Amino acid sequence: MERKIRVLIAKAGLDGHDRGAKVVAAALRDAGMEVIYTGLRQTPEMIVSAAIQEDVDVIGVSILSGAHMTIFPKIISLMKEKGLDDVLLVGGGIIPDEDIPKLKEMGVAEIFTPGTLTTEIVNFIKEWFERNKKQKVA
């Protein structure tokens, strides 16, 4: 039996709006992935801790508050510190176009902005998993 892709979806910072994160979580579930949704107002420490506890393949962080240039570097630093170098980190939300290349340089694999089709997110994760994890699982 094929192992399901495990994805943690987190809302980082003081942002109180999570409709987009819930839509993405539902789409990933519908695509056959196992999704853990952490809820609102997660700190980078809480996100990385939950990722370790849940043994996830992917961390998806939604940020609408404008704190992405602070939150993502902290998450990346904690992931490195805890040895999560085989976990995919993706982001979504209101992130200015000029910040996306900087975030990718830091280690965020992809940023999905409002209007991105959920199928695009599903395909990105599945393709990454096929390339990076499937061989190790089998």
Sequence and secondary structure as in RCSB ss.txt:
>XXXX:A:sequence
MERKIRVLIAKAGLDGHDRGAKVVAAALRDAGMEVIYTGLRQTPEMIVSAAIQEDVDVIGVSILSGAHMTIFPKI
ISLMKEKGLDDVLLVGGGIIPDEDIPKLKEMGVAEIFTPGTLTTEIVNFIKEWFERNKKQKVA
>XXXX:A:secstr
     EEEEEEBTT    HHHHHHHHHHHHTT EEEE  SSB HHHHHHHHHHHT SEEEEEE SS HHHHHHHH
HHHHHHTT TTSEEEEEES  GGGHHHHHHHT  EEE TT  HHHHHHHHHHHHHHHTHHHH 
